[in-house]
Amino acid sequence: MLYENGSIRYISAGENEIIRMIYSAVRDKEWLTIKPVITNEWIERGSSSFKIVYRCLYKSREVNFSARYLIEGQSDNKISLSFEGEALDTFEKCRIGFCVLHPVENCSGKPCIITHSDQSTETCIFPVEIDPLQPFRDINSMRWEANGTEFRLDFSGDIFETEDQRNWTDTSYKTYCTPQSLPSPSLIRKGEKINQKVILKVVRSFPEKKGPAVQQTITINPEIHLPLPKIGICRSTRDIPLTENEAGTIKNIGFDHYRTDLHMYTSDWKKKADLAGKEALEMGYPLELALFFDDGFLREVNDLIEWISSCNPRISVILLYHRTWLVTPLILTSLVTPLLKKAIPLLITGYGTNANFAQINFDRPESAPGDLICYSVQPQEHASDNTTLTENLQAQLHTVESARQFSDGRGIWVSPVNIKRRFNANVENYETPHTEDSLPPQVDSRLMSLFGGCWTAGSLKYLCESGLSGATYYETAGERGIIQGDLPSRWPDRFQSVPGMIFPAATVFKFLLQDKFLKVIKSSSSHPLKFDCLVLSDGKKTRIIAVNFTADRQNISITGIPGHAGLRQLHAGNYPDAVSDLKWIDNSPCTRINLIENLLLEPFSISFINTEWIVNDI
């Protein structure tokens, strides 16, 4: 178990994770999470107990709430968390209270006995496919078994229910308050008090069967292989087009397509389309057009077809969205798709949502003309720390598996993938330009870091292993891109890059896309929150990207593919060299390794392993 910033993480029984996290959240009228300020923290540790006391202030432009927290652990296998809170002003809120995260891996498909507020009981099941609704409602307590031990959670102070957080690519189920069936936001008045308590206890324990300690291992299964999906990049949201040098750098990475967003109801869409078409031509990439229509979509699509006829751009994919609908309406898809396919032979079209998987899962689209179901991915809907971002990677695979259940045989297309949210889907359907001088909320400086490269490799692993048709990532150049480009950072105090920087994510893409005929080989990590890998092979040559998500060294072994290979490991020591040259991945010193021997992963390192390098470079 770990105490961190007012929360309890990773409550386990032996090697089995029981609770991923228990924490408290205050969310404003637009569902934005208010960052707490912790004061007066006091921790008492005993030989068989502990006590943690602290105060939290949740304050934003509108929200002002304070609470005193008490966390206690006793020798009777019980942990309790409680708070006494008070509104310091009158404000609107969508949620104030405790949240409990249940790990998907150890709960999926297992029964859970729910005791309701009237003391009646119901046996429910933790969902396997992503549930668009609340699988458990009106929870007074819940009981479930893990590894032969029965656990019980008791809740007081509000009405609790459980949702499937994989809808937002969080790899957990969340038990929370207040029920979604009640109107939100709701008003909390100055002086109003809120008290809650959550108790976790062991109800029944069986003798633990102790086995050998779990070794830190990556297991590769060469028998399970899939084609590499199409991987693309988004056009930069900077105000200026790519320079010749920037376009050349992105071209050398080897993407399959180039996404640009066109709002067809605006007067300047043709100007943006012309610029995107010119950049795509310079890079040699076909366009992925994300088209946003309003109710005049028939006129707008005919304008587009006229532009296509005049400019003759290469277009591989068109995604259809509506300006005010979170999910593409059937009438738009049914009328627009045939016109586009007639104008562009062999065109691939898709429909769905520009927002999270949640939006398309809540409002599953009716079957309509088109080849793809599409949605976007970002890991920061609920929290933004490194650990949460790593935890949430596997849920990207779950979204693809669940989307297949209602795709009617269509391919799954994830576009775009970002490390941070582009817009708040609770109040908007698409991103609007940032007009202030401050750092845009879409920018996350970790994208230029080693961790950003690790997270990118993890995302690629789970999406590629899902068998989806394609995915589109990030942007080309700038503070939301995979290279800084020729211009300096616009916010040097918050995004400390220099012109010409090649961010680690770009190196990950270049290594992945060098040989697109290789197959994606499924692999598994014994400790996926510490390290993981993506494997490509054709049975003769093999490429592996192994990443360390942590600030500690990890000593691992790789099983399933024996033999020798060359290793180039990107870490803090050679970061300056790697971000200075896209060719670092091909020209830097290479170490010969034996794949059956242990491999040392430096903190936040990205290990590029290639069986061909022992012939070419050594």
Secondary structure, DSSP 8 states (H G I E B T S, - for coil): -EEETTEEEEEEETTEEEEEEEEEEEEETT--B--EEEEEEEEEE-SS-EEEEEEEEEE-SS-EEEEEEEEEEETTTEEEEEEEEEESS-EEEEEEEEEEEEEHHHHTT-EEEEE-TTS-EEEEE--SS--SS-SEEEESEEEEEETTEEEEEEEESS-EEEEEGGGGT-SEEEEESS-TTS-SSEEE-TT-EEEEEEEEEEEEE-----------EEEEEEEEEEE--EEEEE---SSS---HHHHHHHHTTT-SEEEEEEETTSTTHHHHHHHHHHHHHHHT--EEEEEEE-TTHHHHHHHHHHHHHHH---EEEEEEEESS-SS--HHHHHHHHHHHHHHSTT-EEEEE-SS-HHHHHHT-----S-SEEEEEE-S-SS--SHHHHHHTTHHHHHHHHHHGGGSTT-EEEEEEE-SS-SS-TTT-SS-----SSS--TT--GGGGSHHHHHHHHHHHHHHHHHT-SEEEESEEESTTEEE--SS--SSTTTS---TT-B-HHHHHHHHHTT-TTSEEEEEEESSTTTEEEEEEE-SS-EEEEEEE-SSS-EEEEEES--SEEEEEEE-TTTHHHHTT-TTHHHHS--EEEETTS-EEE-TT-EEEEETTHHHHT-
